[in-house]
Amino acid sequence: MKTPDARGLNRFQAPVIRELAALEDDFREALKSDLPLLRELSAALAGAPGKRIRPNILLLASRSTGGSPEKAAAAALAVELIHTATLLHDDILDSHMTRRGKSTVFARWGSDTAIIMGDFLFSKAFSRLGEAGLFEAIEVLADVTNLMSIGELIQLQQRKDIDVSEDDYMELIYRKTASLFAASSECGALTGNGSEKFRSEFAEFGRNIGMAFQITDDLLDYLAADVKIGKPIASDFTEGRVTLPFIAAFRNAPEKTRKRMRDLFRSSFNDEERWNEVVSFIREYGGIDHSLGRARELGSQAKDALGPVSPSPERDALCFAADYIVQRVTPFAS
């Protein structure tokens, strides 16, 4: 029996399911090589696919604006290659041994190989865009890789800082996460009716859905077992990063409780009892409710951005995605 999450993902994918299947083949083809090590690395990456949310959005945006299937396929591949490259580099920064239930490239081959493989994926992405003549998409995605890199530097600077503000957090998740969602959606429009009007509408959609995605992802870090979400539980807080659920609760808590949280934050604990204390703190002082409220607000704004876009199954799927992104966390929030 399919879970609600799986059913939601299927509905989001349905209008472009063939294109997403072709993307898997394109991904493998792009990484083909005579070099034995590269073949091993490529097989490892292709064998642990994600949900392909960003290329899914791009393909739906392209279809919504009468886009070229060939150009959309090239742009979707580029976006997924860029996203995969960022994950390889993230795993080094965070010393993650597993992702999606499998060993990371960093865990199996070390940081040097993971860095070079990430660079290889970036180069492949832009090479593919050039071959397809998508020069405006190159500009959009080059700007985004810059934003994401600066976002990573900001996050490194904020590590171990418990006093990060909500505004600081929102700016960070825009740079690190939502900017690529926005670029994916905008590049989809570029392959179709590339007018500034459509580009800005789809970019705004992507920005808002990307922000909602990161907030719910950060909620799952506190609420869901790692077996359900494919990443280690408690990784943010125990690695010295505060996210919106904690920021909101910390803002509302009395000073005595805040002092206790400061002590826990500095201790780098790894036991379940103290982790449950942090989760109880977030629930008691409104961190979950506030974060869900912000995510729902952003999901609604994402749908509003598509108001001028003509009705179609693809537009419906994009609007559904804005709800799906938020709803995936609700089973854990009650």
N, C-alpha and C positions, 0 to 999 in steps of 0.2 A: 504494500500500500504506500502511495506517495504521501510524503509529509506536506503540510500546508506550504512550507517554504519551497519544496520542489514543485508543487502545483503553481505557485506564484511565479517561479522562474520560468516554467514552461509557457505560461500565458504571455510573459514579457518577451520570450524568444519566438513565439509562434509565427509572426509575420515574416521573419527573416531566418527561419530555422535552416533552410538550405544554404543560405549565405554563411551562417555560422559553422555549418559542417564543412563548407569549402574553406573557411578560415583555418580550420585545423590542418587541412592538407597544405595550405599555403604556408602555415607556420613551419611545418616540417620541411617543406621544400626550401624555404628561405635559409634554413640552417644546415642544409646538406653540405658535406665537406669530405675531402679525401684524408683530412687529418684525423687520426684515430681519437685523440683526446676530444676534439671538437664533436666528433660523432657521439661519443659517450655523453658529453655535456648536453648536446641537443636532444638525445634520447631521454635523458633525465628530465629536461624541461617539458618536452612534449608529453611525457608520461604522467605529468602532474598538472593538468590544465585547471584553471580557475573557472569562474562563472562567465568570463568574457563580458562583463557588464559594460565596459567602456566601448568596445567595438560593437556590441549590441545596440547601444545608444546611437553610435555613429551610423550604423546601417539603417536603423529606423528613421533617423533624421534625413538621411539621403533619400530614402524611399518617399518620405513625406514631402519632399521638394522636387520630385521627379529626377533624381540623380542618376548619373551614369553607373551601372553596376560594376564596370571594370575599375573605374576610379574609386568607387566606394570600397571595393575589395582591397585595393592597394592601401587606402587610408586606414581601413580597419586593421590590416596587418601591421602597419606602422605603429598605430596606437598600442596594439597588444605587445609588440616588441619593446616599445618604450616602457610600458608598464612593467613588463617582466624584468627589464634591465634595472628599474628602480627597486624591485623586490630583491634582486641579487645583492645590490648595494646595501639595502636596508638590513638584510640578514647579517651582513658583516658588522654593521654599526651596532646592532642589537644582540649579536652573538647567538642568533637563533639556529638551533640544530635541526628543527623540523618545520615544515610548511605544508599544509594540505595533507597532513598525515605521512609525509615522506621526508627523508633526509634532504636538507638544503645542499646546494652546490658548495656553500661555505663549509658545511659539516663534512662533506665527502672529499672535497678537493682543496680546501683551504682558501684563505682570503685572497691570495695573489690571483688564483684562477678565477674566483668569483668576480673580482674587479675587472679583469681582462674580458671575461665573458659578458659582463654587463656593458662594457665599452663596445664590444663586438655587436651586441644587439642594438645599441644606439646607432651605430654606423649603418647597420643593415636597414633600420627603419628609415633613415633619411635617404639612403641610396634607393630604396624602393619608391619613395615619394618622388624622387627626381626622375626615375625611369618612367613613372606614370604621368609626368608633367604637372604634378600638383605643387607648383611653386609657392602658391599662397599658403597651402597647408604646411609646407616646410617652414615658412615664416611664423605661422601660428604655433607650431609644435616646438620650434627653436626657442621662442619666447617662453613657452611653458617649461621646458627643461631648465631654463634659467631660473624661473620662479620656484620650481621644485628644489633646485640645488640650494637656493637661498633659504628656502623653508627648512631644509635639513640642517643648515648652519644655525638657524635660529633655534631649532629644537635642541641642538647640542648645547647652545648657550643657555637654554632654559632648564636643562637637565639638573635635577636636584634643587630646583627652585619651587618651593611650595606656594609662593605668593603670585604665581602667574594669574593675570586677570582674564575675565571672560573675553574682553576685546582682543587681548593678546592671543588667546586660544583660537578665536574665530579667524584672525588674520593668518595664523599658522596653518590651520586646516585648509584655508583657501589655497595657500601656496603649495602645501604638500600633497593635497588630495583633490580638492574641487577644481583646481586649475586644469588638470588633465581631463576631468569630466567635461568641463566647459569647452576645452579645445576639441574633444572628441565629437561633441554635439555640433560645434561650429564647423568642423571639417566635414561632417556629414552634409550640412547645408551647402558647403562650398562645392561639393560634387554635383549639386542640383542647381536650384535657383540661388546663385551665390550673391544675391543683392545684400547690401548692408543691413537692410531691415530684417531679412530672414537670418542672417548671420548673428546679429545681436540678440534676436529672440531665442535662437537655439543655444547660443553661448550662455545667456541668462538662465535658461532651463538647466543646462549642464552644471553651471555654478551652484545653483540652489540644490539640485539633487545630489551633487557631490558633497556639499556641506552636510546635508541630512544623512548621507551615507556614512560619513566619518563620525558624526555624533552617535549614530546608532551602533557603529562598530566599537566606539569607545564605551558605550553602555554594555555591550556584550562582553567586553573585557572584564567587567565587574560581575556580570550576572549569569553568564552561560558557561557550562562545562566545555573544556577544550575539545572533547570528542564531537561536540555539536557544531563548532564553528571553525575547526581546523587550525587553531593557533593556541599557544599556551595561555591559560587563564592567569589573570593578575599581572600580566607582563608589563603593562604601563606603569602602575604604581610602584611595583617592586624594582623596576628599572629606573626609577627616579623621574617619571613623567606624570604630571597632573593633567587630567582632561576634564571636560565640562561637568560630568557627574560629581567629581570631587570638588571642583572649583565652586560650583553652586552650593553644595552642602557646607563647605568650609566657610563660605561667606555668611551663611545663616547660623552657624554654630556659636555657642557661648565660648568665652575665652578658655575656660578650663578644658573643654572638649577639643578646642583647636590645639591647645598645648599637647594633649595626648596624641593627636594626629601628627603633629610635628615630630614627636618622638618616634612614632612608628615609621614615618616617612624616612627619617634619618637612619633607622636601624637595618634597612635592607633585609627584612625578615622573609622567611619562606615557609612558615608553618600555617596550617589551615585555621587554627584558632584565632590568630591575630588577623588573618585575612577576613574571616567572618566578621570580626569587629569593625573592620573598615567598611565592608558591605552594609552592615547594620547602620553605621554612621551615615552613609550616603542615603539610605532609605529614610532614616528618621529625620534628616535635615533637608529633605526635598531635592536632593541631587538627581534622582531618577525622574521625578515628575517634571522638574525644570528642563532637563535634557530632552525628554520625550516631547514636551511642549515646543521647544525650539525646533526639533526635527520635524514635527508636524507642520509648524509654521513655514519652514523652508520647503517642505514637500508641496504645500498649497501654493506657494509662490512659484515653484517650478511649473506647476500645471497652469497657473495664470499666464506665465510667459508664453505658453503655446496657444493662447486665446486667438490670435490672428491667423493661425495656421489652419488650412482647410481640413475638415473632418476626414478621417481615413482610418483603416485598421492600424496603421503604423502610429498615427498620432494617439489613438486610443491606448496602444501598448506603452507609449512613452508616459502618458498620464497615469496608467496603471503602475508603471515602474516607480513613480513618485510615491504612491501608496505602499507598494511592496517593500520599498527600502525601509520605510518606517515600521510596517507591520511585522517584519521579520524579528523585531526585538520584543514585541508585546507578549509572547508566551512566557518570557523570562522576567517581565517587569511586574507581574502581579504578586 
